[in-house]
Amino acid sequence: QVQLVQSGGGLVQPGGSLRLSCAASGRTFNTVAMAWFRQAPGKEREFVAGITWSNGSRDYADSVKGRFTISRDTAKNTVYLQMNSLKPDVTAVYYCRFAGDTISWGQGTQVTVSS
């Protein structure tokens, strides 16, 4: 089993920045990748960004390219999502996902962009 604990998020004004963190514990020795997804009210959960654990290769949804950056700290088994130039349309609950021997999801954290 892998446990994920998310932190960060909250309320920010348009144009502001936030950083999300997701720390993995438990059976993390076969980590393949970690990723961030989000789910806005009334919409399906969608992919935001992902990172391959072995080499740090990154992938982004087109809607966040240039504004969001995913990174990892392999020593801490933690993945981050730096979100800059935030707009109201990114308001959603953000979830991290672990992929290895199993798939695990974080508890979700609310990100609200509003003036």
Secondary structure, 3 states (H helix, E strand, C coil): CEEEEEECCEEECCCCCEEEEEEEEECCCCCCEEEEEEECCCCCCEEEEEEECCCCCEEECHHHCCCEEEEEECCCCEEEEEECCCCHHHCEEEEEEEECCCEEECCCEEEEECC
